[in-house]
Amino acid sequence: MKREGLSNVHADKLFEQVYDYVLDGIRRKDWKEHEKLPSVRALALKLDVHRLTVFKAYQLLKQKGYVYVKDKSGYFVQPGGMLATASLHDPIVSAYVQRSHLSEIHQVQATYQFSKALIAPNLLPNLYFSEYVKKVFDLYPKVLGTYSTTQGDEELREALCRYYTERFRFYLTPQELMVTSGSQEAIDLIARVLVKPRDVVLLERPTYSPAIDVFLRQGANILAVEITQHGYDLEQVEQLMRTHKPRLFYLNPTFHNPTGFTVPLAQRKRLVELAEMYQCLLIEDDPCRDLYFGKEPPLPMFAYDTSGYVIYLRSFSKYVAPGLGIGTIACRPSLMAYLLSAKALSDSGTPLLNQKIFLHYFFSERMQQHLLKLRTALAVRKDIMEEELAATDWEWSSPTGGFNLWIRLPDSTPMEKLLGQCIEQSITFVPGIICDPQRELASWIRLSFSYLNEQQLREGIRRFVSEVRSLTAQAGE
């Protein structure tokens, strides 16, 4: 007999499926606050499960604070239980609470934007870019009259395959590449296709804040992997993979956001071996590869993957033309088919005009030469920020590429108050706590040196240091 309303999509154990069924009903207001739930016997009959299965589900709901018990009367819906703050850590509830903490900070208008890990518009060759916009309309006069394919413009995918093969030894076919509107769309697609509630997902600690939000929305059970200047503790990674059988490990091993760390080559190769050994997909996010200040970083992990356990994400949005919003997903055909189906449900493909402009702009000789100038400009800005911070006793590691400094402020710094006062002074930054899957890195912040000009950087950092010193002095009184 079919069990009404139950599915193994959301849970592996039967009582967890009952738990999901009831919790979903509470969320939809099938049962309202203080309303009595079906008796254990009645729900067991309806769902064709044993009474002990329903009892165990109800006990878990009670433990989580979603229901309460009246002696000899049964189970009732707890008022406010669905949106209680503590419940945001529950994987099922978080699947219905969709927020982007970083986006909320980016919406704040400020003179000194240290929160945006993005190239300053005046560092881009804007006049040169406009020439290519005109050129594209000459080459493709009907470009505005049609959609792209869901997978992306074939001409662009062929060019990118040649680029990836020549630069990184990927040996891709166009069928193994999808064009997206940046890396956030790619992360979202992967999460929707591959992650169901309670699946174990490994995330670096700290990590890219929107990735936490996306995987929490899917109801993932997130386990943290510490990242340091020297990479990961691979014994810890193997232990987590062996014990918890994670669905995937999302990582950003090159000029890591927010720390700036770069994982060494030997670890990259070993991670690919571990992924295959424990059947854990590696989601390699690589948005800053071209922005190195000295020697080039190690090859991506995808270059060493022979079994299809690495999905490679590459965004060109942050430093080529943010207004175009171009990124790619590279993976093997079996996974690509599922990603294409998911993308087809959300859009008809990344805008064709954007893809054609990017194709001719990015692969031009002048743009490749401009990348050399861009690296120099970013290195100068990083040095300026570090010069201004040198008078403090704060901790940070100097990155060899990317956009950010990951900084530890004095432990006595009242972070929420600091953020509020800085916003009043037209200064923004990223609190480290939103980059931490465990929400514990309360003394850390991310400051981006890429978005402001040199004069604004100096003035903004001086004002920021003054605000921190003033608050920490008050806290010490």
C-alpha positions in Angstrom: 0.0 0.0 0.0 1.3 3.5 -0.9 2.1 5.6 2.1 0.1 8.8 1.6 2.2 12.0 1.6 5.5 10.2 2.3 8.5 10.0 0.1 12.1 9.1 0.6 13.2 12.3 -1.1 13.5 14.2 2.2 14.7 11.5 4.6 16.3 8.1 4.8 14.4 6.9 7.9 10.7 6.4 8.0 10.1 8.4 11.2 12.0 11.3 9.7 9.6 11.2 6.7 6.7 11.4 9.1 8.5 14.3 10.9 8.9 16.1 7.5 5.2 15.4 6.6 3.9 17.0 9.9 6.3 19.9 9.9 5.4 20.7 6.3 1.7 20.7 7.3 2.4 23.1 10.2 4.3 25.4 7.8 1.4 25.3 5.3 -1.0 26.1 8.2 -2.8 22.8 7.8 -2.6 22.8 11.6 -2.6 26.2 13.2 -1.1 27.4 16.5 -2.5 25.5 19.5 -4.5 23.2 17.2 -4.4 19.5 18.0 -2.5 17.2 15.7 -3.9 13.8 14.6 -3.5 11.2 17.3 -0.7 8.8 17.0 -3.1 6.0 16.0 -5.0 8.1 13.4 -1.8 9.3 11.7 -0.3 5.8 11.7 -3.4 4.5 9.9 -3.4 7.4 7.4 0.2 7.0 6.5 0.2 3.2 6.8 3.1 3.1 9.3 3.6 1.6 12.7 2.4 3.7 15.7 5.9 3.7 17.2 7.1 5.4 14.0 4.6 8.3 14.5 5.4 8.4 18.2 9.1 8.8 17.4 8.3 11.6 14.9 6.1 13.4 17.4 8.8 13.1 20.1 11.3 14.7 17.7 8.9 17.5 16.9 8.4 18.1 20.6 12.2 18.1 21.2 12.6 20.7 18.4 10.0 22.9 19.9 7.4 22.6 17.2 4.7 20.8 19.2 3.8 20.5 22.9 1.9 17.9 24.8 -1.2 18.2 26.9 -1.5 15.4 29.4 -4.0 12.8 28.1 -5.0 15.1 25.3 -2.4 14.6 22.7 0.0 16.8 20.7 -0.6 20.5 19.8 1.2 23.0 17.5 3.5 25.2 19.4 2.9 28.9 18.8 5.8 30.7 17.1 7.7 27.4 16.8 8.3 27.6 13.1 10.1 31.0 13.1 11.8 30.9 16.5 15.4 32.0 16.2 16.9 28.8 17.5 15.0 26.9 14.9 17.0 28.5 12.1 19.7 25.9 12.7 17.2 23.1 12.1 17.8 21.8 8.5 14.2 21.5 7.7 13.1 24.9 8.9 16.1 26.6 7.3 14.9 25.2 4.0 12.0 27.5 4.2 13.8 30.6 5.6 15.6 32.1 2.6 18.0 34.9 3.4 21.3 36.3 2.0 23.2 37.9 4.8 25.9 39.3 2.4 23.3 40.8 0.1 21.8 42.6 3.0 25.1 44.3 3.7 25.7 45.1 0.0 22.4 46.9 -0.1 23.7 49.5 2.3 24.9 52.6 0.4 28.2 53.8 1.7 31.2 56.0 0.7 33.8 53.5 1.9 32.6 50.1 0.6 35.0 47.5 2.2 32.2 44.9 1.9 32.3 44.5 -1.9 34.8 42.0 -3.3 34.5 43.5 -6.7 36.7 45.4 -9.1 36.4 49.2 -9.0 34.6 50.3 -12.2 37.4 52.7 -13.1 39.9 49.8 -13.2 38.1 48.3 -16.1 38.7 49.3 -19.8 35.3 50.8 -20.2 35.8 52.6 -23.5 37.4 49.5 -25.0 34.5 47.5 -23.7 32.0 49.8 -25.4 33.7 49.2 -28.7 33.0 45.5 -28.4 29.4 46.1 -27.6 29.1 47.9 -31.0 31.1 45.2 -32.7 28.8 42.5 -31.5 25.7 44.2 -32.9 27.6 44.4 -36.3 28.5 40.7 -36.2 25.2 39.5 -34.9 22.4 41.9 -36.0 19.7 39.6 -34.8 21.2 38.9 -31.3 18.4 40.6 -29.5 15.8 38.6 -31.4 16.5 35.2 -29.9 17.2 33.3 -26.7 20.4 31.4 -26.0 20.2 27.7 -25.4 19.9 26.7 -21.8 23.4 25.3 -21.8 24.9 28.4 -23.3 26.0 29.8 -26.6 27.8 27.0 -28.5 30.4 29.4 -30.0 31.3 30.6 -26.5 31.4 27.1 -25.0 33.8 26.0 -27.7 36.1 29.0 -27.1 36.1 28.4 -23.4 36.8 24.7 -23.8 39.9 25.6 -25.8 40.9 28.2 -23.2 40.5 25.7 -20.3 42.4 23.0 -22.1 45.3 25.2 -23.1 45.6 26.9 -19.7 44.6 24.2 -17.2 44.7 20.8 -19.1 41.0 20.2 -18.6 40.3 18.5 -21.9 36.6 19.4 -21.9 34.0 19.1 -24.6 31.3 21.8 -25.1 28.8 19.3 -23.8 30.6 19.3 -20.5 30.3 23.1 -20.0 27.3 25.3 -19.0 27.2 29.1 -19.1 25.6 30.6 -16.0 24.9 34.1 -14.8 27.9 34.0 -12.4 28.9 31.6 -9.7 26.0 32.2 -7.4 23.6 30.8 -9.9 25.9 27.9 -10.3 26.0 27.2 -6.6 22.2 27.5 -6.4 21.7 25.0 -9.3 24.1 22.5 -7.7 22.4 22.8 -4.3 18.9 22.3 -5.8 19.9 19.3 -7.9 22.2 17.5 -5.5 21.2 18.4 -1.9 18.1 17.3 -0.1 17.2 18.0 3.6 19.6 16.4 6.1 22.2 15.6 3.4 25.6 16.2 4.9 27.5 19.0 3.2 31.1 19.9 4.0 31.9 23.7 3.9 35.2 25.4 4.7 35.3 27.5 7.8 35.2 30.3 7.1 33.6 30.3 3.6 31.7 32.4 1.0 28.7 33.6 3.0 26.0 33.0 0.2 27.1 29.4 -0.1 26.1 28.9 3.6 22.7 30.5 2.9 22.1 28.4 -0.2 22.9 25.0 1.4 20.9 25.9 4.6 18.0 26.7 2.4 18.2 23.2 1.0 18.1 21.8 4.6 21.6 20.5 4.5 23.4 19.3 7.6 26.6 21.4 7.3 29.9 20.2 8.8 32.8 22.6 8.9 36.3 22.0 7.6 38.9 24.5 8.9 41.0 26.2 6.3 44.4 27.8 7.2 47.4 29.3 5.5 48.6 25.7 4.9 45.3 24.4 3.5 43.2 21.8 5.2 43.8 19.1 7.8 43.4 16.2 5.4 43.1 13.7 8.3 40.1 15.7 9.5 38.6 15.7 6.0 39.1 12.0 5.5 37.5 11.3 8.9 34.5 13.4 8.1 34.1 11.7 4.7 34.5 8.3 6.2 32.2 8.9 9.1 29.4 11.1 7.7 29.4 10.2 4.0 28.9 13.8 2.8 27.1 14.5 -0.4 29.5 17.1 -1.4 32.3 19.4 -0.3 32.1 23.0 -1.4 35.5 24.7 -1.5 37.3 27.8 -2.8 41.0 26.7 -2.8 42.5 29.6 -4.8 42.7 33.0 -3.2 40.0 31.8 -0.9 37.1 34.0 0.0 37.3 35.5 2.7 40.8 34.5 3.9 42.8 34.8 0.7 44.5 31.4 1.4 45.6 29.1 -1.4 45.6 25.4 -1.0 48.8 23.7 -2.1 49.1 21.4 -5.1 49.7 18.2 -3.1 46.5 18.7 -1.1 44.5 19.3 -4.2 45.6 16.0 -5.7 44.9 14.2 -2.4 41.4 15.8 -2.1 40.5 14.4 -5.5 41.7 10.9 -4.4 39.6 11.2 -1.2 36.5 12.4 -3.2 36.7 9.3 -5.4 37.4 7.0 -2.4 34.4 8.2 -0.4 32.2 9.2 -3.3 31.9 12.8 -2.3 31.6 15.5 -5.0 34.0 18.4 -4.8 32.5 21.7 -5.8 35.5 23.8 -6.7 34.6 27.5 -6.9 37.4 29.5 -8.6 36.3 33.1 -9.2 39.7 34.9 -8.7 42.3 32.6 -10.5 43.6 35.4 -12.8 44.1 37.8 -10.0 47.5 36.7 -8.6 50.2 39.1 -7.4 53.3 36.9 -8.0 53.4 33.4 -9.5 50.3 31.7 -10.8 48.4 29.5 -8.4 48.4 25.6 -8.7 46.2 24.0 -11.3 42.5 23.5 -10.3 41.5 20.2 -8.8 39.4 19.5 -11.9 42.6 19.0 -13.9 43.4 16.0 -11.8 39.9 14.5 -11.8 39.6 11.4 -13.9 36.4 9.9 -12.4 33.9 12.8 -12.5 34.0 13.7 -8.8 34.9 17.4 -9.3 32.5 20.1 -10.5 34.4 23.2 -11.5 32.8 26.7 -11.1 34.4 29.7 -12.7 33.0 33.2 -12.6 34.3 36.0 -14.8 31.9 38.5 -13.3 34.0 40.1 -10.6 36.9 41.3 -12.8 36.1 41.1 -16.5 32.7 42.8 -16.8 30.5 42.6 -13.7 27.5 43.9 -15.7 27.6 40.9 -18.0 27.4 38.3 -15.2 29.2 35.4 -17.0 30.2 32.2 -15.3 30.6 28.5 -16.1 30.0 25.1 -14.7 32.3 22.3 -15.9 31.4 18.7 -15.1 30.9 15.3 -16.7 27.8 14.5 -18.8 26.0 12.4 -16.2 25.8 15.4 -13.8 25.4 18.0 -16.6 22.1 16.4 -17.6 20.6 17.1 -14.2 21.9 20.6 -14.0 20.5 21.4 -17.4 17.1 20.2 -16.4 17.2 22.4 -13.2 18.4 25.5 -15.2 15.6 25.0 -17.8 13.1 25.4 -15.0 14.4 28.7 -13.9 15.4 30.5 -17.1 15.9 30.1 -20.8 19.6 30.5 -20.7 22.0 33.3 -19.8 21.3 36.3 -22.0 22.8 35.7 -25.5 23.9 39.3 -25.9 26.0 39.1 -22.8 27.6 35.9 -24.0 28.5 37.2 -27.4 30.0 40.4 -25.9 32.0 38.4 -23.4 33.2 36.0 -26.2 34.8 38.8 -28.2 35.9 41.0 -25.2 37.5 38.4 -23.0 39.5 36.6 -25.6 40.8 39.8 -27.2 44.6 40.4 -26.9 43.9 43.8 -25.3 41.8 42.3 -22.5 44.5 39.7 -21.7 47.1 42.5 -21.6 44.7 44.5 -19.3 44.7 41.6 -16.8 48.4 42.3 -16.2 47.6 45.9 -15.3 44.7 44.8 -13.2 46.9 42.5 -11.1 49.3 45.4 -10.5 46.6 47.8 -9.5 45.1 45.3 -7.0 48.5 44.5 -5.5 49.0 48.2 -4.9 45.7 48.5 -3.2 46.4 45.5 -1.0 49.7 47.1 0.1 48.0 50.4 0.9 45.4 48.7 3.1 48.1 46.8 4.9 50.2 50.0 5.3 47.3 51.7 7.0 46.6 48.7 9.2 50.2 48.3 10.2 49.8 50.7 13.2 47.3 48.4 14.8 47.8 45.1 16.6 45.3 43.3 14.5 46.0 39.9 13.0 45.9 39.0 9.3 47.7 37.0 6.6 48.8 38.8 3.5 47.2 37.1 0.5 49.0 36.4 -2.8 45.9 37.2 -4.9 42.2 38.0 -4.8 40.3 40.9 -3.2 40.3 40.6 0.5 42.1 40.8 3.9 40.7 38.5 6.6 41.4 40.3 9.9 41.0 39.5 13.5 40.0 42.5 15.7 40.5 42.6 19.5 38.2 40.1 21.2 36.6 43.0 23.1 35.2 44.6 19.9 31.4 44.8 20.1 30.9 43.7 16.5 27.2 44.5 16.1 27.7 47.9 17.5 30.7 48.4 15.3 28.8 47.5 12.2 26.0 49.9 13.1 28.3 52.8 13.9 30.4 52.2 10.7 27.2 52.3 8.6 26.4 55.6 10.2 29.8 56.8 9.2 29.3 55.5 5.6 31.6 52.5 6.0 30.7 48.9 5.3 32.6 45.6 6.0 31.7 41.9 6.2 31.4 40.5 9.8 33.2 37.2 9.9 30.3 35.5 11.7 28.3 35.4 8.5 31.2 33.6 6.8 31.2 30.9 9.5 28.9 27.9 9.2 29.1 27.6 13.0 28.4 31.4 13.4 31.2 31.7 16.0 33.9 33.8 14.3 32.8 36.9 16.1 36.1 38.8 16.2 36.9 38.4 12.5 36.0 40.6 9.6 36.6 40.7 5.8 37.8 44.0 4.3 38.0 44.2 0.5 40.6 46.4 -1.0 39.5 46.1 -4.6 36.5 48.5 -4.9 37.9 51.8 -3.8 40.5 54.0 -5.3 43.8 54.6 -3.5 42.8 57.8 -1.8 39.5 56.4 -0.6 41.2 53.3 0.7 43.6 55.3 2.9 40.9 57.6 4.2 38.4 54.8 4.8 40.8 52.6 6.6 41.9 55.4 8.9 38.2 56.2 9.8 37.5 52.5 10.3 40.5 52.0 12.6 39.4 55.1 14.6 35.9 53.6 15.0 37.3 50.3 16.3 39.7 51.9 18.7 36.9 54.1 20.1 34.6 51.2 20.7 37.2 48.9 22.2 38.3 51.7 24.5 34.7 52.1 25.7 34.3 48.3 26.1 37.5 48.3 28.3 36.3 51.1 30.6 
